[in-house]
Amino acid sequence: MTDTANMETRGSASGGVKTLLRLEGLALFAGTTLLYFLWGGPWWLYVVLFLSPDLSFAGYLAGPKVGAWAYNTMHCTVIPLAMLTIGFGFAPPLVLSLALIWLAHIGFDRSLGYGLKYAAGFGFTHLGRIGKEAKG
C-alpha cells in the first residue's frame, strides 16, 4: 500500500461507528423507497434508474483520482437532497421522483458498505476498505 493510500484511509470508520453508518444507509434506502411508494412515482422509472448512479464507475477508466471524483459526485447526498427540497414545492413531479430514487440508491450502497471513495483506489472508502483492498 502506498503512503498516500495509508494517509487517505486512516480516518475510515470501523467498529460500531461503521455499523451505525451502514444502518443509516439502510434507513435512507428504506425511507426514500417508502416515500417513493407514498408519492406514487412510477415503479418502471425506479427500476430503470435505481442503478444509474453506478455509471460513474466509468470515471475509473481515467484513473483513480477522476474515478473517485466521479463516484463521489454521484454518491453524495447534497444534490439529491436539494432536488428533494425543491421538488416538494416548486419543481415538476419528475424532479421529486429522481431525487427519491437517487437517495434510495445512495442509501442502498452505504448499507452494503460502499462508501465515498478516496483517490487511492476504488477499494478505499470512508466506510473502510472493500474488495481486494480489504484483504490486503
Secondary structure by P-SEA (a helix, b strand, c coil): ccaaaaaaccccccaaaaaaaaaaaaaaaaaaaaaaaaacccaaaaaacccccccccccccccaaaaaaaaaaaacaaaaaaaaaaaaccccaaaaaaaaaaaaaaaaaaaacccccccccccccccccccccccc
